[in-house]
Amino acid sequence: SFIVRNNECFAVTSPGFNPSYEQGVVSGVVEWGCRNNEDCSLNGECQSGICSCRPAWGGLRCESLQILPTSKKSGYRAVDDGHNTSSWGGSVLKGPDNLYHMWVAEMTQHCGIGTWLQNSRVVHAVSSEPGGSYTRSQVAWEVFSTEPTVVPGPDGEYVIFFTANLFSPNGTCDCCRPNTPCDGSTGPGDCPASPNTNKAYSNTKMSFTKSINSTNWSEPVDIFPGYDGSDTNFAPIIFKNGSLLGMWRQWQTNGSRLFLATASDWSNITTYEQHRVELFPDLGAAGTEDQFLYQDDDGYIHAIFHHMYGSGTKKQWWLDATGGHAFSKDGLSWTYTGVAWGNATSRYNTPGGQGASVLFDDGSTFRFTRLERPHFIFKGTELKGDPTHITKI
């Protein structure tokens, strides 16, 4: 990609196109025919200089997720006695019962998403269709727990990785006090006046069970004991031989930065290693977060993200409603392909404004200010193949 400013041209040789809004700058991409499948983001095949993309992907380099209109009844929306519940993310696996099982963080006491440190818990929800709607089945983990990612193990296990410091069924904020909306939002006085002291967001836990409907999970253990930093958004895949490959993030002065983690045995925390070489150092000041990993049918590894910027967004750039994609042949060397969904030029503090307009199958649209924490859903019981659906907050 390149930019032209003051009659000078500046080139960026990164394979991803990550424009940031800046007045007076003209940007664009130099295009050429593909040379191999990596030029097609490993989301398609290079045929005579043209990328033939897998069903879920499109664009010159198969870098763009082809998102279709969705139903207003899709996903997870918990309403208790008429009171809305705020939720976050949604990790989905197809079970042996041919039902789709989601683990999702929700805020207790019908509070807003801003109370995640005080009131977040993880619940298990079920649907007969991959797109939903999903109905809460049970509480999997009490407050405080958040950012669940559930992956299949090599011997029929269901393994959950999440951020947690379990201390309460209900949390510390009460958003259903007398004369309050009790509608999934947080108002003045709903939370304790003292500052929140929950610093356990650095605790990345792992637990597992053999039954997808189980309430009997193993005792959660820290996979990164001694780590002291931001919540890691940890997201792995577990291979047939029991080894594990994952990504974790850390907030630094230049935003959210991504790193690898590996384990020779997913069930033995002494084999977990946090690697310290940044995966995508050429990303903008805000970086990327909310990673999700999967394999395609050729065994190559992909990741999707909540893609963020920084330049041109003076504050709250973490609200940018765009997604990113990266691929790897071996899981160690990664290529970030850029913006995979969302409007790359419409974000907070720009003329286009913040958020993303979602098209529904009845022809209507709704503008969401936040679209984060993406997870793919697949036809089979593994995180493998071509995705059919995506969950986002």
Secondary structure as a PSIPRED ss2 file (coil, helix, strand):
# PSIPRED VFORMAT (PSIPRED V4.0)

   1 S C   1.000  0.000  0.000
   2 F E   0.000  0.000  1.000
   3 I E   0.000  0.000  1.000
   4 V E   0.000  0.000  1.000
   5 R E   0.000  0.000  1.000
   6 N C   1.000  0.000  0.000
   7 N C   1.000  0.000  0.000
   8 E E   0.000  0.000  1.000
   9 C E   0.000  0.000  1.000
  10 F E   0.000  0.000  1.000
  11 A E   0.000  0.000  1.000
  12 V C   1.000  0.000  0.000
  13 T C   1.000  0.000  0.000
  14 S C   1.000  0.000  0.000
  15 P C   1.000  0.000  0.000
  16 G C   1.000  0.000  0.000
  17 F E   0.000  0.000  1.000
  18 N C   1.000  0.000  0.000
  19 P C   1.000  0.000  0.000
  20 S C   1.000  0.000  0.000
  21 Y C   1.000  0.000  0.000
  22 E C   1.000  0.000  0.000
  23 Q C   1.000  0.000  0.000
  24 G C   1.000  0.000  0.000
  25 V C   1.000  0.000  0.000
  26 V E   0.000  0.000  1.000
  27 S E   0.000  0.000  1.000
  28 G E   0.000  0.000  1.000
  29 V C   1.000  0.000  0.000
  30 V C   1.000  0.000  0.000
  31 E C   1.000  0.000  0.000
  32 W C   1.000  0.000  0.000
  33 G C   1.000  0.000  0.000
  34 C C   1.000  0.000  0.000
  35 R C   1.000  0.000  0.000
  36 N C   1.000  0.000  0.000
  37 N H   0.000  1.000  0.000
  38 E H   0.000  1.000  0.000
  39 D H   0.000  1.000  0.000
  40 C H   0.000  1.000  0.000
  41 S C   1.000  0.000  0.000
  42 L C   1.000  0.000  0.000
  43 N C   1.000  0.000  0.000
  44 G E   0.000  0.000  1.000
  45 E E   0.000  0.000  1.000
  46 C E   0.000  0.000  1.000
  47 Q E   0.000  0.000  1.000
  48 S C   1.000  0.000  0.000
  49 G C   1.000  0.000  0.000
  50 I E   0.000  0.000  1.000
  51 C E   0.000  0.000  1.000
  52 S E   0.000  0.000  1.000
  53 C E   0.000  0.000  1.000
  54 R C   1.000  0.000  0.000
  55 P C   1.000  0.000  0.000
  56 A C   1.000  0.000  0.000
  57 W E   0.000  0.000  1.000
  58 G E   0.000  0.000  1.000
  59 G C   1.000  0.000  0.000
  60 L C   1.000  0.000  0.000
  61 R C   1.000  0.000  0.000
  62 C C   1.000  0.000  0.000
  63 E C   1.000  0.000  0.000
  64 S E   0.000  0.000  1.000
  65 L E   0.000  0.000  1.000
  66 Q C   1.000  0.000  0.000
  67 I C   1.000  0.000  0.000
  68 L C   1.000  0.000  0.000
  69 P C   1.000  0.000  0.000
  70 T E   0.000  0.000  1.000
  71 S C   1.000  0.000  0.000
  72 K C   1.000  0.000  0.000
  73 K C   1.000  0.000  0.000
  74 S C   1.000  0.000  0.000
  75 G E   0.000  0.000  1.000
  76 Y E   0.000  0.000  1.000
  77 R C   1.000  0.000  0.000
  78 A C   1.000  0.000  0.000
  79 V E   0.000  0.000  1.000
  80 D E   0.000  0.000  1.000
  81 D C   1.000  0.000  0.000
  82 G C   1.000  0.000  0.000
  83 H E   0.000  0.000  1.000
  84 N E   0.000  0.000  1.000
  85 T C   1.000  0.000  0.000
  86 S C   1.000  0.000  0.000
  87 S E   0.000  0.000  1.000
  88 W E   0.000  0.000  1.000
  89 G E   0.000  0.000  1.000
  90 G E   0.000  0.000  1.000
  91 S E   0.000  0.000  1.000
  92 V E   0.000  0.000  1.000
  93 L E   0.000  0.000  1.000
  94 K E   0.000  0.000  1.000
  95 G C   1.000  0.000  0.000
  96 P C   1.000  0.000  0.000
  97 D C   1.000  0.000  0.000
  98 N C   1.000  0.000  0.000
  99 L C   1.000  0.000  0.000
 100 Y E   0.000  0.000  1.000
 101 H E   0.000  0.000  1.000
 102 M E   0.000  0.000  1.000
 103 W E   0.000  0.000  1.000
 104 V E   0.000  0.000  1.000
 105 A E   0.000  0.000  1.000
 106 E E   0.000  0.000  1.000
 107 M E   0.000  0.000  1.000
 108 T H   0.000  1.000  0.000
 109 Q H   0.000  1.000  0.000
 110 H H   0.000  1.000  0.000
 111 C C   1.000  0.000  0.000
 112 G C   1.000  0.000  0.000
 113 I H   0.000  1.000  0.000
 114 G H   0.000  1.000  0.000
 115 T H   0.000  1.000  0.000
 116 W H   0.000  1.000  0.000
 117 L H   0.000  1.000  0.000
 118 Q H   0.000  1.000  0.000
 119 N H   0.000  1.000  0.000
 120 S E   0.000  0.000  1.000
 121 R E   0.000  0.000  1.000
 122 V E   0.000  0.000  1.000
 123 V E   0.000  0.000  1.000
 124 H E   0.000  0.000  1.000
 125 A E   0.000  0.000  1.000
 126 V E   0.000  0.000  1.000
 127 S E   0.000  0.000  1.000
 128 S C   1.000  0.000  0.000
 129 E C   1.000  0.000  0.000
 130 P C   1.000  0.000  0.000
 131 G C   1.000  0.000  0.000
 132 G E   0.000  0.000  1.000
 133 S E   0.000  0.000  1.000
 134 Y E   0.000  0.000  1.000
 135 T E   0.000  0.000  1.000
 136 R E   0.000  0.000  1.000
 137 S E   0.000  0.000  1.000
 138 Q E   0.000  0.000  1.000
 139 V E   0.000  0.000  1.000
 140 A E   0.000  0.000  1.000
 141 W E   0.000  0.000  1.000
 142 E C   1.000  0.000  0.000
 143 V E   0.000  0.000  1.000
 144 F E   0.000  0.000  1.000
 145 S E   0.000  0.000  1.000
 146 T E   0.000  0.000  1.000
 147 E E   0.000  0.000  1.000
 148 P E   0.000  0.000  1.000
 149 T E   0.000  0.000  1.000
 150 V E   0.000  0.000  1.000
 151 V E   0.000  0.000  1.000
 152 P E   0.000  0.000  1.000
 153 G C   1.000  0.000  0.000
 154 P C   1.000  0.000  0.000
 155 D C   1.000  0.000  0.000
 156 G C   1.000  0.000  0.000
 157 E C   1.000  0.000  0.000
 158 Y E   0.000  0.000  1.000
 159 V E   0.000  0.000  1.000
 160 I E   0.000  0.000  1.000
 161 F E   0.000  0.000  1.000
 162 F E   0.000  0.000  1.000
 163 T E   0.000  0.000  1.000
 164 A E   0.000  0.000  1.000
 165 N E   0.000  0.000  1.000
 166 L E   0.000  0.000  1.000
 167 F E   0.000  0.000  1.000
 168 S E   0.000  0.000  1.000
 169 P C   1.000  0.000  0.000
 170 N C   1.000  0.000  0.000
 171 G C   1.000  0.000  0.000
 172 T C   1.000  0.000  0.000
 173 C C   1.000  0.000  0.000
 174 D C   1.000  0.000  0.000
 175 C C   1.000  0.000  0.000
 176 C C   1.000  0.000  0.000
 177 R C   1.000  0.000  0.000
 178 P C   1.000  0.000  0.000
 179 N C   1.000  0.000  0.000
 180 T C   1.000  0.000  0.000
 181 P C   1.000  0.000  0.000
 182 C C   1.000  0.000  0.000
 183 D C   1.000  0.000  0.000
 184 G C   1.000  0.000  0.000
 185 S C   1.000  0.000  0.000
 186 T C   1.000  0.000  0.000
 187 G C   1.000  0.000  0.000
 188 P C   1.000  0.000  0.000
 189 G C   1.000  0.000  0.000
 190 D C   1.000  0.000  0.000
 191 C C   1.000  0.000  0.000
 192 P C   1.000  0.000  0.000
 193 A C   1.000  0.000  0.000
 194 S C   1.000  0.000  0.000
 195 P C   1.000  0.000  0.000
 196 N C   1.000  0.000  0.000
 197 T C   1.000  0.000  0.000
 198 N C   1.000  0.000  0.000
 199 K C   1.000  0.000  0.000
 200 A H   0.000  1.000  0.000
 201 Y H   0.000  1.000  0.000
 202 S H   0.000  1.000  0.000
 203 N C   1.000  0.000  0.000
 204 T E   0.000  0.000  1.000
 205 K E   0.000  0.000  1.000
 206 M E   0.000  0.000  1.000
 207 S E   0.000  0.000  1.000
 208 F E   0.000  0.000  1.000
 209 T E   0.000  0.000  1.000
 210 K C   1.000  0.000  0.000
 211 S C   1.000  0.000  0.000
 212 I C   1.000  0.000  0.000
 213 N C   1.000  0.000  0.000
 214 S C   1.000  0.000  0.000
 215 T C   1.000  0.000  0.000
 216 N C   1.000  0.000  0.000
 217 W C   1.000  0.000  0.000
 218 S C   1.000  0.000  0.000
 219 E C   1.000  0.000  0.000
 220 P C   1.000  0.000  0.000
 221 V E   0.000  0.000  1.000
 222 D E   0.000  0.000  1.000
 223 I C   1.000  0.000  0.000
 224 F C   1.000  0.000  0.000
 225 P C   1.000  0.000  0.000
 226 G C   1.000  0.000  0.000
 227 Y C   1.000  0.000  0.000
 228 D C   1.000  0.000  0.000
 229 G C   1.000  0.000  0.000
 230 S C   1.000  0.000  0.000
 231 D C   1.000  0.000  0.000
 232 T C   1.000  0.000  0.000
 233 N C   1.000  0.000  0.000
 234 F C   1.000  0.000  0.000
 235 A E   0.000  0.000  1.000
 236 P E   0.000  0.000  1.000
 237 I E   0.000  0.000  1.000
 238 I E   0.000  0.000  1.000
 239 F C   1.000  0.000  0.000
 240 K C   1.000  0.000  0.000
 241 N C   1.000  0.000  0.000
 242 G C   1.000  0.000  0.000
 243 S C   1.000  0.000  0.000
 244 L E   0.000  0.000  1.000
 245 L E   0.000  0.000  1.000
 246 G E   0.000  0.000  1.000
 247 M E   0.000  0.000  1.000
 248 W E   0.000  0.000  1.000
 249 R E   0.000  0.000  1.000
 250 Q E   0.000  0.000  1.000
 251 W E   0.000  0.000  1.000
 252 Q E   0.000  0.000  1.000
 253 T C   1.000  0.000  0.000
 254 N C   1.000  0.000  0.000
 255 G E   0.000  0.000  1.000
 256 S E   0.000  0.000  1.000
 257 R E   0.000  0.000  1.000
 258 L E   0.000  0.000  1.000
 259 F E   0.000  0.000  1.000
 260 L E   0.000  0.000  1.000
 261 A E   0.000  0.000  1.000
 262 T E   0.000  0.000  1.000
 263 A E   0.000  0.000  1.000
 264 S C   1.000  0.000  0.000
 265 D C   1.000  0.000  0.000
 266 W C   1.000  0.000  0.000
 267 S C   1.000  0.000  0.000
 268 N C   1.000  0.000  0.000
 269 I H   0.000  1.000  0.000
 270 T H   0.000  1.000  0.000
 271 T H   0.000  1.000  0.000
 272 Y C   1.000  0.000  0.000
 273 E E   0.000  0.000  1.000
 274 Q E   0.000  0.000  1.000
 275 H C   1.000  0.000  0.000
 276 R C   1.000  0.000  0.000
 277 V C   1.000  0.000  0.000
 278 E C   1.000  0.000  0.000
 279 L C   1.000  0.000  0.000
 280 F C   1.000  0.000  0.000
 281 P C   1.000  0.000  0.000
 282 D C   1.000  0.000  0.000
 283 L C   1.000  0.000  0.000
 284 G C   1.000  0.000  0.000
 285 A C   1.000  0.000  0.000
 286 A C   1.000  0.000  0.000
 287 G E   0.000  0.000  1.000
 288 T E   0.000  0.000  1.000
 289 E E   0.000  0.000  1.000
 290 D E   0.000  0.000  1.000
 291 Q E   0.000  0.000  1.000
 292 F E   0.000  0.000  1.000
 293 L E   0.000  0.000  1.000
 294 Y E   0.000  0.000  1.000
 295 Q E   0.000  0.000  1.000
 296 D C   1.000  0.000  0.000
 297 D C   1.000  0.000  0.000
 298 D C   1.000  0.000  0.000
 299 G C   1.000  0.000  0.000
 300 Y C   1.000  0.000  0.000
 301 I E   0.000  0.000  1.000
 302 H E   0.000  0.000  1.000
 303 A E   0.000  0.000  1.000
 304 I E   0.000  0.000  1.000
 305 F E   0.000  0.000  1.000
 306 H E   0.000  0.000  1.000
 307 H E   0.000  0.000  1.000
 308 M C   1.000  0.000  0.000
 309 Y C   1.000  0.000  0.000
 310 G C   1.000  0.000  0.000
 311 S C   1.000  0.000  0.000
 312 G C   1.000  0.000  0.000
 313 T C   1.000  0.000  0.000
 314 K C   1.000  0.000  0.000
 315 K C   1.000  0.000  0.000
 316 Q C   1.000  0.000  0.000
 317 W H   0.000  1.000  0.000
 318 W H   0.000  1.000  0.000
 319 L H   0.000  1.000  0.000
 320 D C   1.000  0.000  0.000
 321 A C   1.000  0.000  0.000
 322 T E   0.000  0.000  1.000
 323 G E   0.000  0.000  1.000
 324 G E   0.000  0.000  1.000
 325 H E   0.000  0.000  1.000
 326 A E   0.000  0.000  1.000
 327 F E   0.000  0.000  1.000
 328 S E   0.000  0.000  1.000
 329 K C   1.000  0.000  0.000
 330 D C   1.000  0.000  0.000
 331 G C   1.000  0.000  0.000
 332 L C   1.000  0.000  0.000
 333 S C   1.000  0.000  0.000
 334 W C   1.000  0.000  0.000
 335 T E   0.000  0.000  1.000
 336 Y E   0.000  0.000  1.000
 337 T E   0.000  0.000  1.000
 338 G E   0.000  0.000  1.000
 339 V E   0.000  0.000  1.000
 340 A E   0.000  0.000  1.000
 341 W E   0.000  0.000  1.000
 342 G C   1.000  0.000  0.000
 343 N C   1.000  0.000  0.000
 344 A C   1.000  0.000  0.000
 345 T C   1.000  0.000  0.000
 346 S C   1.000  0.000  0.000
 347 R C   1.000  0.000  0.000
 348 Y C   1.000  0.000  0.000
 349 N C   1.000  0.000  0.000
 350 T C   1.000  0.000  0.000
 351 P C   1.000  0.000  0.000
 352 G C   1.000  0.000  0.000
 353 G C   1.000  0.000  0.000
 354 Q C   1.000  0.000  0.000
 355 G C   1.000  0.000  0.000
 356 A E   0.000  0.000  1.000
 357 S E   0.000  0.000  1.000
 358 V E   0.000  0.000  1.000
 359 L E   0.000  0.000  1.000
 360 F E   0.000  0.000  1.000
 361 D C   1.000  0.000  0.000
 362 D C   1.000  0.000  0.000
 363 G C   1.000  0.000  0.000
 364 S C   1.000  0.000  0.000
 365 T E   0.000  0.000  1.000
 366 F E   0.000  0.000  1.000
 367 R E   0.000  0.000  1.000
 368 F E   0.000  0.000  1.000
 369 T C   1.000  0.000  0.000
 370 R C   1.000  0.000  0.000
 371 L C   1.000  0.000  0.000
 372 E C   1.000  0.000  0.000
 373 R C   1.000  0.000  0.000
 374 P C   1.000  0.000  0.000
 375 H E   0.000  0.000  1.000
 376 F E   0.000  0.000  1.000
 377 I E   0.000  0.000  1.000
 378 F C   1.000  0.000  0.000
 379 K C   1.000  0.000  0.000
 380 G C   1.000  0.000  0.000
 381 T C   1.000  0.000  0.000
 382 E C   1.000  0.000  0.000
 383 L C   1.000  0.000  0.000
 384 K E   0.000  0.000  1.000
 385 G C   1.000  0.000  0.000
 386 D C   1.000  0.000  0.000
 387 P C   1.000  0.000  0.000
 388 T C   1.000  0.000  0.000
 389 H E   0.000  0.000  1.000
 390 I E   0.000  0.000  1.000
 391 T E   0.000  0.000  1.000
 392 K C   1.000  0.000  0.000
 393 I C   1.000  0.000  0.000
